[in-house]
Amino acid sequence: MRVEYRCRHCGQSMGDVERPGWSRADAELHCGVAQLSAVERAETVSYNEEQQVMTVQSVCDYCQQALESHPEVLVEGKLLQ
């Protein structure tokens, strides 16, 4: 399984992990997803079963700095672009 980390605001790739022997349950366990509530998981994680890809939404350093410096740019959970 491939696990991709993407910024939830700008969509930039933040890295990935390729583990061919991992099942979906393995990926969730090793990447900390299993500890999320059902709501958090629905908001943070998506799966492409056909391509064996789990995408985890996070916040990149650039967007985090922008949010800390200018919290008013966050509108309805998204940064103004």
PDB file of N, CA, C and O in Angstrom:
ATOM      1  N   MET A   1       0.853  -1.172   0.000  1.00  0.00           N
ATOM      2  CA  MET A   1       0.000   0.000   0.000  1.00  0.00           C
ATOM      3  C   MET A   1       0.894   1.228   0.000  1.00  0.00           C
ATOM      4  O   MET A   1       1.983   1.225   0.572  1.00  0.00           O
ATOM      5  N   ARG A   2       0.420   2.260  -0.641  1.00  0.00           N
ATOM      6  CA  ARG A   2       1.100   3.551  -0.681  1.00  0.00           C
ATOM      7  C   ARG A   2       0.300   4.513   0.190  1.00  0.00           C
ATOM      8  O   ARG A   2      -0.924   4.586   0.084  1.00  0.00           O
ATOM      9  N   VAL A   3       1.001   5.254   1.056  1.00  0.00           N
ATOM     10  CA  VAL A   3       0.368   6.255   1.900  1.00  0.00           C
ATOM     11  C   VAL A   3       0.911   7.612   1.466  1.00  0.00           C
ATOM     12  O   VAL A   3       2.117   7.849   1.522  1.00  0.00           O
ATOM     13  N   GLU A   4       0.027   8.495   1.038  1.00  0.00           N
ATOM     14  CA  GLU A   4       0.423   9.827   0.597  1.00  0.00           C
ATOM     15  C   GLU A   4      -0.068  10.859   1.606  1.00  0.00           C
ATOM     16  O   GLU A   4      -1.199  10.788   2.086  1.00  0.00           O
ATOM     17  N   TYR A   5       0.791  11.807   1.914  1.00  0.00           N
ATOM     18  CA  TYR A   5       0.440  12.906   2.803  1.00  0.00           C
ATOM     19  C   TYR A   5       0.338  14.173   1.959  1.00  0.00           C
ATOM     20  O   TYR A   5       1.274  14.527   1.241  1.00  0.00           O
ATOM     21  N   ARG A   6      -0.815  14.859   2.050  1.00  0.00           N
ATOM     22  CA  ARG A   6      -1.052  16.073   1.273  1.00  0.00           C
ATOM     23  C   ARG A   6      -1.568  17.168   2.189  1.00  0.00           C
ATOM     24  O   ARG A   6      -2.247  16.903   3.181  1.00  0.00           O
ATOM     25  N   CYS A   7      -1.231  18.410   1.836  1.00  0.00           N
ATOM     26  CA  CYS A   7      -1.737  19.547   2.596  1.00  0.00           C
ATOM     27  C   CYS A   7      -3.213  19.738   2.280  1.00  0.00           C
ATOM     28  O   CYS A   7      -3.607  19.788   1.115  1.00  0.00           O
ATOM     29  N   ARG A   8      -4.016  19.843   3.312  1.00  0.00           N
ATOM     30  CA  ARG A   8      -5.459  20.013   3.137  1.00  0.00           C
ATOM     31  C   ARG A   8      -5.814  21.380   2.565  1.00  0.00           C
ATOM     32  O   ARG A   8      -6.916  21.562   2.047  1.00  0.00           O
ATOM     33  N   HIS A   9      -4.900  22.342   2.649  1.00  0.00           N
ATOM     34  CA  HIS A   9      -5.185  23.689   2.179  1.00  0.00           C
ATOM     35  C   HIS A   9      -4.681  23.945   0.762  1.00  0.00           C
ATOM     36  O   HIS A   9      -5.437  24.417  -0.087  1.00  0.00           O
ATOM     37  N   CYS A  10      -3.406  23.637   0.496  1.00  0.00           N
ATOM     38  CA  CYS A  10      -2.836  23.946  -0.818  1.00  0.00           C
ATOM     39  C   CYS A  10      -2.702  22.722  -1.716  1.00  0.00           C
ATOM     40  O   CYS A  10      -2.451  22.862  -2.913  1.00  0.00           O
ATOM     41  N   GLY A  11      -2.864  21.523  -1.157  1.00  0.00           N
ATOM     42  CA  GLY A  11      -2.793  20.300  -1.951  1.00  0.00           C
ATOM     43  C   GLY A  11      -1.391  19.797  -2.227  1.00  0.00           C
ATOM     44  O   GLY A  11      -1.223  18.781  -2.900  1.00  0.00           O
ATOM     45  N   GLN A  12      -0.382  20.486  -1.722  1.00  0.00           N
ATOM     46  CA  GLN A  12       1.001  20.094  -1.963  1.00  0.00           C
ATOM     47  C   GLN A  12       1.306  18.748  -1.333  1.00  0.00           C
ATOM     48  O   GLN A  12       0.848  18.452  -0.229  1.00  0.00           O
ATOM     49  N   SER A  13       2.080  17.934  -2.035  1.00  0.00           N
ATOM     50  CA  SER A  13       2.522  16.657  -1.493  1.00  0.00           C
ATOM     51  C   SER A  13       3.524  16.921  -0.380  1.00  0.00           C
ATOM     52  O   SER A  13       4.449  17.719  -0.534  1.00  0.00           O
ATOM     53  N   MET A  14       3.327  16.242   0.741  1.00  0.00           N
ATOM     54  CA  MET A  14       4.222  16.397   1.886  1.00  0.00           C
ATOM     55  C   MET A  14       5.063  15.143   2.098  1.00  0.00           C
ATOM     56  O   MET A  14       5.855  15.075   3.038  1.00  0.00           O
ATOM     57  N   GLY A  15       4.897  14.169   1.244  1.00  0.00           N
ATOM     58  CA  GLY A  15       5.668  12.940   1.338  1.00  0.00           C
ATOM     59  C   GLY A  15       4.788  11.724   1.163  1.00  0.00           C
ATOM     60  O   GLY A  15       3.562  11.821   1.119  1.00  0.00           O
ATOM     61  N   ASP A  16       5.432  10.585   1.066  1.00  0.00           N
ATOM     62  CA  ASP A  16       4.685   9.341   0.918  1.00  0.00           C
ATOM     63  C   ASP A  16       5.501   8.184   1.459  1.00  0.00           C
ATOM     64  O   ASP A  16       6.714   8.279   1.644  1.00  0.00           O
ATOM     65  N   VAL A  17       4.802   7.096   1.706  1.00  0.00           N
ATOM     66  CA  VAL A  17       5.402   5.860   2.195  1.00  0.00           C
ATOM     67  C   VAL A  17       4.898   4.742   1.295  1.00  0.00           C
ATOM     68  O   VAL A  17       3.694   4.605   1.081  1.00  0.00           O
ATOM     69  N   GLU A  18       5.810   3.954   0.777  1.00  0.00           N
ATOM     70  CA  GLU A  18       5.446   2.826  -0.089  1.00  0.00           C
ATOM     71  C   GLU A  18       5.771   1.537   0.648  1.00  0.00           C
ATOM     72  O   GLU A  18       6.937   1.235   0.903  1.00  0.00           O
ATOM     73  N   ARG A  19       4.740   0.784   0.985  1.00  0.00           N
ATOM     74  CA  ARG A  19       4.904  -0.496   1.674  1.00  0.00           C
ATOM     75  C   ARG A  19       4.046  -1.537   0.964  1.00  0.00           C
ATOM     76  O   ARG A  19       2.876  -1.711   1.304  1.00  0.00           O
ATOM     77  N   PRO A  20       4.621  -2.234  -0.024  1.00  0.00           N
ATOM     78  CA  PRO A  20       3.851  -3.189  -0.823  1.00  0.00           C
ATOM     79  C   PRO A  20       3.148  -4.276  -0.016  1.00  0.00           C
ATOM     80  O   PRO A  20       2.088  -4.747  -0.430  1.00  0.00           O
ATOM     81  N   GLY A  21       3.696  -4.682   1.109  1.00  0.00           N
ATOM     82  CA  GLY A  21       3.100  -5.758   1.886  1.00  0.00           C
ATOM     83  C   GLY A  21       2.011  -5.323   2.843  1.00  0.00           C
ATOM     84  O   GLY A  21       1.366  -6.172   3.457  1.00  0.00           O
ATOM     85  N   TRP A  22       1.787  -4.037   2.988  1.00  0.00           N
ATOM     86  CA  TRP A  22       0.791  -3.534   3.940  1.00  0.00           C
ATOM     87  C   TRP A  22      -0.618  -3.671   3.415  1.00  0.00           C
ATOM     88  O   TRP A  22      -0.889  -3.417   2.242  1.00  0.00           O
ATOM     89  N   SER A  23      -1.500  -4.069   4.285  1.00  0.00           N
ATOM     90  CA  SER A  23      -2.933  -4.024   3.997  1.00  0.00           C
ATOM     91  C   SER A  23      -3.432  -2.645   4.441  1.00  0.00           C
ATOM     92  O   SER A  23      -2.670  -1.848   4.987  1.00  0.00           O
ATOM     93  N   ARG A  24      -4.688  -2.381   4.208  1.00  0.00           N
ATOM     94  CA  ARG A  24      -5.289  -1.124   4.660  1.00  0.00           C
ATOM     95  C   ARG A  24      -5.203  -1.015   6.189  1.00  0.00           C
ATOM     96  O   ARG A  24      -4.900   0.054   6.718  1.00  0.00           O
ATOM     97  N   ALA A  25      -5.465  -2.105   6.887  1.00  0.00           N
ATOM     98  CA  ALA A  25      -5.394  -2.112   8.352  1.00  0.00           C
ATOM     99  C   ALA A  25      -3.969  -1.845   8.829  1.00  0.00           C
ATOM    100  O   ALA A  25      -3.777  -1.128   9.811  1.00  0.00           O
ATOM    101  N   ASP A  26      -2.965  -2.409   8.153  1.00  0.00           N
ATOM    102  CA  ASP A  26      -1.565  -2.154   8.504  1.00  0.00           C
ATOM    103  C   ASP A  26      -1.238  -0.674   8.351  1.00  0.00           C
ATOM    104  O   ASP A  26      -0.622  -0.074   9.232  1.00  0.00           O
ATOM    105  N   ALA A  27      -1.650  -0.092   7.238  1.00  0.00           N
ATOM    106  CA  ALA A  27      -1.375   1.324   6.977  1.00  0.00           C
ATOM    107  C   ALA A  27      -2.028   2.198   8.042  1.00  0.00           C
ATOM    108  O   ALA A  27      -1.412   3.140   8.542  1.00  0.00           O
ATOM    109  N   GLU A  28      -3.267   1.889   8.386  1.00  0.00           N
ATOM    110  CA  GLU A  28      -3.969   2.671   9.407  1.00  0.00           C
ATOM    111  C   GLU A  28      -3.265   2.559  10.755  1.00  0.00           C
ATOM    112  O   GLU A  28      -3.144   3.550  11.474  1.00  0.00           O
ATOM    113  N   LEU A  29      -2.807   1.382  11.097  1.00  0.00           N
ATOM    114  CA  LEU A  29      -2.142   1.159  12.377  1.00  0.00           C
ATOM    115  C   LEU A  29      -0.799   1.886  12.437  1.00  0.00           C
ATOM    116  O   LEU A  29      -0.536   2.622  13.388  1.00  0.00           O
ATOM    117  N   HIS A  30       0.039   1.688  11.443  1.00  0.00           N
ATOM    118  CA  HIS A  30       1.393   2.238  11.454  1.00  0.00           C
ATOM    119  C   HIS A  30       1.437   3.746  11.220  1.00  0.00           C
ATOM    120  O   HIS A  30       2.412   4.394  11.601  1.00  0.00           O
ATOM    121  N   CYS A  31       0.422   4.305  10.615  1.00  0.00           N
ATOM    122  CA  CYS A  31       0.400   5.751  10.335  1.00  0.00           C
ATOM    123  C   CYS A  31      -0.441   6.527  11.347  1.00  0.00           C
ATOM    124  O   CYS A  31      -0.621   7.737  11.205  1.00  0.00           O
ATOM    125  N   GLY A  32      -0.954   5.844  12.363  1.00  0.00           N
ATOM    126  CA  GLY A  32      -1.692   6.515  13.421  1.00  0.00           C
ATOM    127  C   GLY A  32      -3.148   6.791  13.122  1.00  0.00           C
ATOM    128  O   GLY A  32      -3.845   7.380  13.949  1.00  0.00           O
ATOM    129  N   VAL A  33      -3.619   6.384  11.971  1.00  0.00           N
ATOM    130  CA  VAL A  33      -5.001   6.639  11.565  1.00  0.00           C
ATOM    131  C   VAL A  33      -5.988   5.866  12.433  1.00  0.00           C
ATOM    132  O   VAL A  33      -7.109   6.320  12.659  1.00  0.00           O
ATOM    133  N   ALA A  34      -5.574   4.707  12.917  1.00  0.00           N
ATOM    134  CA  ALA A  34      -6.461   3.870  13.732  1.00  0.00           C
ATOM    135  C   ALA A  34      -6.867   4.563  15.028  1.00  0.00           C
ATOM    136  O   ALA A  34      -7.879   4.203  15.629  1.00  0.00           O
ATOM    137  N   GLN A  35      -6.089   5.554  15.466  1.00  0.00           N
ATOM    138  CA  GLN A  35      -6.384   6.265  16.711  1.00  0.00           C
ATOM    139  C   GLN A  35      -7.393   7.396  16.517  1.00  0.00           C
ATOM    140  O   GLN A  35      -7.877   7.960  17.498  1.00  0.00           O
ATOM    141  N   LEU A  36      -7.712   7.732  15.285  1.00  0.00           N
ATOM    142  CA  LEU A  36      -8.663   8.812  15.012  1.00  0.00           C
ATOM    143  C   LEU A  36     -10.099   8.341  15.227  1.00  0.00           C
ATOM    144  O   LEU A  36     -10.409   7.161  15.055  1.00  0.00           O
ATOM    145  N   SER A  37     -10.964   9.268  15.600  1.00  0.00           N
ATOM    146  CA  SER A  37     -12.390   8.941  15.698  1.00  0.00           C
ATOM    147  C   SER A  37     -12.935   8.756  14.281  1.00  0.00           C
ATOM    148  O   SER A  37     -12.268   9.104  13.307  1.00  0.00           O
ATOM    149  N   ALA A  38     -14.118   8.223  14.169  1.00  0.00           N
ATOM    150  CA  ALA A  38     -14.734   8.016  12.852  1.00  0.00           C
ATOM    151  C   ALA A  38     -14.892   9.338  12.106  1.00  0.00           C
ATOM    152  O   ALA A  38     -14.681   9.395  10.894  1.00  0.00           O
ATOM    153  N   VAL A  39     -15.262  10.400  12.818  1.00  0.00           N
ATOM    154  CA  VAL A  39     -15.429  11.723  12.190  1.00  0.00           C
ATOM    155  C   VAL A  39     -14.082  12.261  11.727  1.00  0.00           C
ATOM    156  O   VAL A  39     -13.963  12.749  10.604  1.00  0.00           O
ATOM    157  N   GLU A  40     -13.069  12.176  12.582  1.00  0.00           N
ATOM    158  CA  GLU A  40     -11.732  12.644  12.215  1.00  0.00           C
ATOM    159  C   GLU A  40     -11.196  11.871  11.017  1.00  0.00           C
ATOM    160  O   GLU A  40     -10.595  12.446  10.109  1.00  0.00           O
ATOM    161  N   ARG A  41     -11.418  10.578  11.028  1.00  0.00           N
ATOM    162  CA  ARG A  41     -10.954   9.739   9.917  1.00  0.00           C
ATOM    163  C   ARG A  41     -11.643  10.135   8.610  1.00  0.00           C
ATOM    164  O   ARG A  41     -10.998  10.210   7.564  1.00  0.00           O
ATOM    165  N   ALA A  42     -12.938  10.384   8.668  1.00  0.00           N
ATOM    166  CA  ALA A  42     -13.677  10.772   7.462  1.00  0.00           C
ATOM    167  C   ALA A  42     -13.185  12.107   6.905  1.00  0.00           C
ATOM    168  O   ALA A  42     -13.180  12.310   5.691  1.00  0.00           O
ATOM    169  N   GLU A  43     -12.774  13.010   7.784  1.00  0.00           N
ATOM    170  CA  GLU A  43     -12.294  14.331   7.365  1.00  0.00           C
ATOM    171  C   GLU A  43     -10.839  14.321   6.920  1.00  0.00           C
ATOM    172  O   GLU A  43     -10.407  15.223   6.203  1.00  0.00           O
ATOM    173  N   THR A  44     -10.080  13.317   7.331  1.00  0.00           N
ATOM    174  CA  THR A  44      -8.635  13.328   7.153  1.00  0.00           C
ATOM    175  C   THR A  44      -8.115  12.307   6.155  1.00  0.00           C
ATOM    176  O   THR A  44      -7.101  12.548   5.500  1.00  0.00           O
ATOM    177  N   VAL A  45      -8.789  11.177   6.028  1.00  0.00           N
ATOM    178  CA  VAL A  45      -8.245  10.061   5.258  1.00  0.00           C
ATOM    179  C   VAL A  45      -9.178   9.681   4.115  1.00  0.00           C
ATOM    180  O   VAL A  45     -10.397   9.633   4.277  1.00  0.00           O
ATOM    181  N   SER A  46      -8.582   9.412   2.960  1.00  0.00           N
ATOM    182  CA  SER A  46      -9.353   8.868   1.842  1.00  0.00           C
ATOM    183  C   SER A  46      -8.581   7.681   1.267  1.00  0.00           C
ATOM    184  O   SER A  46      -7.366   7.575   1.432  1.00  0.00           O
ATOM    185  N   TYR A  47      -9.300   6.805   0.598  1.00  0.00           N
ATOM    186  CA  TYR A  47      -8.711   5.573   0.076  1.00  0.00           C
ATOM    187  C   TYR A  47      -9.032   5.411  -1.394  1.00  0.00           C
ATOM    188  O   TYR A  47     -10.124   5.749  -1.849  1.00  0.00           O
ATOM    189  N   ASN A  48      -8.071   4.892  -2.124  1.00  0.00           N
ATOM    190  CA  ASN A  48      -8.290   4.433  -3.490  1.00  0.00           C
ATOM    191  C   ASN A  48      -7.934   2.957  -3.462  1.00  0.00           C
ATOM    192  O   ASN A  48      -6.773   2.582  -3.628  1.00  0.00           O
ATOM    193  N   GLU A  49      -8.938   2.131  -3.252  1.00  0.00           N
ATOM    194  CA  GLU A  49      -8.713   0.687  -3.102  1.00  0.00           C
ATOM    195  C   GLU A  49      -8.130   0.071  -4.373  1.00  0.00           C
ATOM    196  O   GLU A  49      -7.295  -0.831  -4.307  1.00  0.00           O
ATOM    197  N   GLU A  50      -8.571   0.557  -5.514  1.00  0.00           N
ATOM    198  CA  GLU A  50      -8.105  -0.002  -6.787  1.00  0.00           C
ATOM    199  C   GLU A  50      -6.596   0.182  -6.952  1.00  0.00           C
ATOM    200  O   GLU A  50      -5.898  -0.732  -7.391  1.00  0.00           O
ATOM    201  N   GLN A  51      -6.104   1.359  -6.601  1.00  0.00           N
ATOM    202  CA  GLN A  51      -4.677   1.648  -6.750  1.00  0.00           C
ATOM    203  C   GLN A  51      -3.889   1.411  -5.460  1.00  0.00           C
ATOM    204  O   GLN A  51      -2.678   1.631  -5.424  1.00  0.00           O
ATOM    205  N   GLN A  52      -4.572   0.962  -4.398  1.00  0.00           N
ATOM    206  CA  GLN A  52      -3.921   0.688  -3.121  1.00  0.00           C
ATOM    207  C   GLN A  52      -3.208   1.931  -2.565  1.00  0.00           C
ATOM    208  O   GLN A  52      -2.033   1.883  -2.202  1.00  0.00           O
ATOM    209  N   VAL A  53      -3.967   3.061  -2.510  1.00  0.00           N
ATOM    210  CA  VAL A  53      -3.421   4.324  -2.013  1.00  0.00           C
ATOM    211  C   VAL A  53      -4.310   4.860  -0.895  1.00  0.00           C
ATOM    212  O   VAL A  53      -5.529   4.946  -1.043  1.00  0.00           O
ATOM    213  N   MET A  54      -3.682   5.218   0.223  1.00  0.00           N
ATOM    214  CA  MET A  54      -4.363   5.905   1.309  1.00  0.00           C
ATOM    215  C   MET A  54      -3.796   7.326   1.329  1.00  0.00           C
ATOM    216  O   MET A  54      -2.580   7.506   1.391  1.00  0.00           O
ATOM    217  N   THR A  55      -4.669   8.334   1.277  1.00  0.00           N
ATOM    218  CA  THR A  55      -4.241   9.726   1.305  1.00  0.00           C
ATOM    219  C   THR A  55      -4.629  10.324   2.647  1.00  0.00           C
ATOM    220  O   THR A  55      -5.784  10.253   3.068  1.00  0.00           O
ATOM    221  N   VAL A  56      -3.642  10.914   3.308  1.00  0.00           N
ATOM    222  CA  VAL A  56      -3.846  11.531   4.610  1.00  0.00           C
ATOM    223  C   VAL A  56      -3.701  13.038   4.453  1.00  0.00           C
ATOM    224  O   VAL A  56      -2.674  13.519   3.975  1.00  0.00           O
ATOM    225  N   GLN A  57      -4.726  13.780   4.853  1.00  0.00           N
ATOM    226  CA  GLN A  57      -4.704  15.239   4.781  1.00  0.00           C
ATOM    227  C   GLN A  57      -4.065  15.802   6.046  1.00  0.00           C
ATOM    228  O   GLN A  57      -4.434  15.418   7.156  1.00  0.00           O
ATOM    229  N   SER A  58      -3.113  16.705   5.878  1.00  0.00           N
ATOM    230  CA  SER A  58      -2.450  17.360   6.994  1.00  0.00           C
ATOM    231  C   SER A  58      -2.290  18.835   6.629  1.00  0.00           C
ATOM    232  O   SER A  58      -2.993  19.325   5.746  1.00  0.00           O
ATOM    233  N   VAL A  59      -1.390  19.543   7.282  1.00  0.00           N
ATOM    234  CA  VAL A  59      -1.136  20.950   6.966  1.00  0.00           C
ATOM    235  C   VAL A  59       0.370  21.126   6.781  1.00  0.00           C
ATOM    236  O   VAL A  59       1.150  20.789   7.672  1.00  0.00           O
ATOM    237  N   CYS A  60       0.779  21.653   5.624  1.00  0.00           N
ATOM    238  CA  CYS A  60       2.204  21.853   5.360  1.00  0.00           C
ATOM    239  C   CYS A  60       2.731  23.034   6.176  1.00  0.00           C
ATOM    240  O   CYS A  60       1.958  23.830   6.707  1.00  0.00           O
ATOM    241  N   ASP A  61       4.047  23.133   6.265  1.00  0.00           N
ATOM    242  CA  ASP A  61       4.678  24.197   7.045  1.00  0.00           C
ATOM    243  C   ASP A  61       4.280  25.582   6.544  1.00  0.00           C
ATOM    244  O   ASP A  61       4.017  26.479   7.345  1.00  0.00           O
ATOM    245  N   TYR A  62       4.235  25.763   5.224  1.00  0.00           N
ATOM    246  CA  TYR A  62       3.887  27.064   4.662  1.00  0.00           C
ATOM    247  C   TYR A  62       2.476  27.490   5.083  1.00  0.00           C
ATOM    248  O   TYR A  62       2.274  28.621   5.526  1.00  0.00           O
ATOM    249  N   CYS A  63       1.524  26.602   4.948  1.00  0.00           N
ATOM    250  CA  CYS A  63       0.139  26.940   5.314  1.00  0.00           C
ATOM    251  C   CYS A  63       0.005  27.118   6.825  1.00  0.00           C
ATOM    252  O   CYS A  63      -0.761  27.969   7.278  1.00  0.00           O
ATOM    253  N   GLN A  64       0.739  26.328   7.610  1.00  0.00           N
ATOM    254  CA  GLN A  64       0.702  26.477   9.061  1.00  0.00           C
ATOM    255  C   GLN A  64       1.211  27.858   9.466  1.00  0.00           C
ATOM    256  O   GLN A  64       0.615  28.516  10.319  1.00  0.00           O
ATOM    257  N   GLN A  65       2.312  28.297   8.856  1.00  0.00           N
ATOM    258  CA  GLN A  65       2.850  29.630   9.150  1.00  0.00           C
ATOM    259  C   GLN A  65       1.870  30.715   8.737  1.00  0.00           C
ATOM    260  O   GLN A  65       1.694  31.701   9.452  1.00  0.00           O
ATOM    261  N   ALA A  66       1.232  30.539   7.588  1.00  0.00           N
ATOM    262  CA  ALA A  66       0.249  31.518   7.122  1.00  0.00           C
ATOM    263  C   ALA A  66      -0.925  31.599   8.090  1.00  0.00           C
ATOM    264  O   ALA A  66      -1.408  32.691   8.389  1.00  0.00           O
ATOM    265  N   LEU A  67      -1.384  30.459   8.578  1.00  0.00           N
ATOM    266  CA  LEU A  67      -2.496  30.433   9.531  1.00  0.00           C
ATOM    267  C   LEU A  67      -2.125  31.081  10.854  1.00  0.00           C
ATOM    268  O   LEU A  67      -2.929  31.800  11.447  1.00  0.00           O
ATOM    269  N   GLU A  68      -0.909  30.826  11.313  1.00  0.00           N
ATOM    270  CA  GLU A  68      -0.473  31.421  12.574  1.00  0.00           C
ATOM    271  C   GLU A  68      -0.295  32.931  12.459  1.00  0.00           C
ATOM    272  O   GLU A  68      -0.605  33.671  13.393  1.00  0.00           O
ATOM    273  N   SER A  69       0.202  33.382  11.317  1.00  0.00           N
ATOM    274  CA  SER A  69       0.438  34.812  11.112  1.00  0.00           C
ATOM    275  C   SER A  69      -0.836  35.574  10.774  1.00  0.00           C
ATOM    276  O   SER A  69      -1.002  36.728  11.169  1.00  0.00           O
ATOM    277  N   HIS A  70      -1.731  34.923  10.044  1.00  0.00           N
ATOM    278  CA  HIS A  70      -2.948  35.581   9.558  1.00  0.00           C
ATOM    279  C   HIS A  70      -4.147  34.641   9.679  1.00  0.00           C
ATOM    280  O   HIS A  70      -4.618  34.122   8.667  1.00  0.00           O
ATOM    281  N   PRO A  71      -4.644  34.413  10.880  1.00  0.00           N
ATOM    282  CA  PRO A  71      -5.755  33.459  11.058  1.00  0.00           C
ATOM    283  C   PRO A  71      -7.022  33.876  10.306  1.00  0.00           C
ATOM    284  O   PRO A  71      -7.898  33.043  10.072  1.00  0.00           O
ATOM    285  N   GLU A  72      -7.127  35.119   9.934  1.00  0.00           N
ATOM    286  CA  GLU A  72      -8.314  35.590   9.220  1.00  0.00           C
ATOM    287  C   GLU A  72      -8.410  35.031   7.801  1.00  0.00           C
ATOM    288  O   GLU A  72      -9.470  35.120   7.182  1.00  0.00           O
ATOM    289  N   VAL A  73      -7.314  34.449   7.265  1.00  0.00           N
ATOM    290  CA  VAL A  73      -7.362  33.897   5.911  1.00  0.00           C
ATOM    291  C   VAL A  73      -8.049  32.541   5.851  1.00  0.00           C
ATOM    292  O   VAL A  73      -8.275  32.003   4.768  1.00  0.00           O
ATOM    293  N   LEU A  74      -8.378  31.996   6.999  1.00  0.00           N
ATOM    294  CA  LEU A  74      -9.076  30.710   7.053  1.00  0.00           C
ATOM    295  C   LEU A  74     -10.580  30.962   6.990  1.00  0.00           C
ATOM    296  O   LEU A  74     -11.158  31.547   7.907  1.00  0.00           O
ATOM    297  N   VAL A  75     -11.209  30.519   5.905  1.00  0.00           N
ATOM    298  CA  VAL A  75     -12.626  30.702   5.705  1.00  0.00           C
ATOM    299  C   VAL A  75     -13.250  29.339   5.453  1.00  0.00           C
ATOM    300  O   VAL A  75     -12.894  28.650   4.497  1.00  0.00           O
ATOM    301  N   GLU A  76     -14.174  28.959   6.307  1.00  0.00           N
ATOM    302  CA  GLU A  76     -14.855  27.671   6.175  1.00  0.00           C
ATOM    303  C   GLU A  76     -13.882  26.497   6.048  1.00  0.00           C
ATOM    304  O   GLU A  76     -14.095  25.584   5.250  1.00  0.00           O
ATOM    305  N   GLY A  77     -12.816  26.534   6.843  1.00  0.00           N
ATOM    306  CA  GLY A  77     -11.862  25.430   6.865  1.00  0.00           C
ATOM    307  C   GLY A  77     -10.859  25.428   5.742  1.00  0.00           C
ATOM    308  O   GLY A  77     -10.051  24.504   5.653  1.00  0.00           O
ATOM    309  N   LYS A  78     -10.877  26.423   4.882  1.00  0.00           N
ATOM    310  CA  LYS A  78      -9.938  26.491   3.754  1.00  0.00           C
ATOM    311  C   LYS A  78      -9.223  27.840   3.754  1.00  0.00           C
ATOM    312  O   LYS A  78      -9.793  28.867   4.121  1.00  0.00           O
ATOM    313  N   LEU A  79      -7.955  27.807   3.332  1.00  0.00           N
ATOM    314  CA  LEU A  79      -7.219  29.052   3.187  1.00  0.00           C
ATOM    315  C   LEU A  79      -7.686  29.769   1.933  1.00  0.00           C
ATOM    316  O   LEU A  79      -7.944  29.137   0.908  1.00  0.00           O
ATOM    317  N   LEU A  80      -7.791  31.069   2.014  1.00  0.00           N
ATOM    318  CA  LEU A  80      -8.068  31.845   0.816  1.00  0.00           C
ATOM    319  C   LEU A  80      -6.866  31.743  -0.102  1.00  0.00           C
ATOM    320  O   LEU A  80      -5.738  31.948   0.346  1.00  0.00           O
ATOM    321  N   GLN A  81      -7.071  31.438  -1.352  1.00  0.00           N
ATOM    322  CA  GLN A  81      -5.953  31.298  -2.290  1.00  0.00           C
ATOM    323  C   GLN A  81      -5.873  32.473  -3.224  1.00  0.00           C
ATOM    324  O   GLN A  81      -4.990  32.521  -4.080  1.00  0.00           O
TER     325      GLN A  81
END
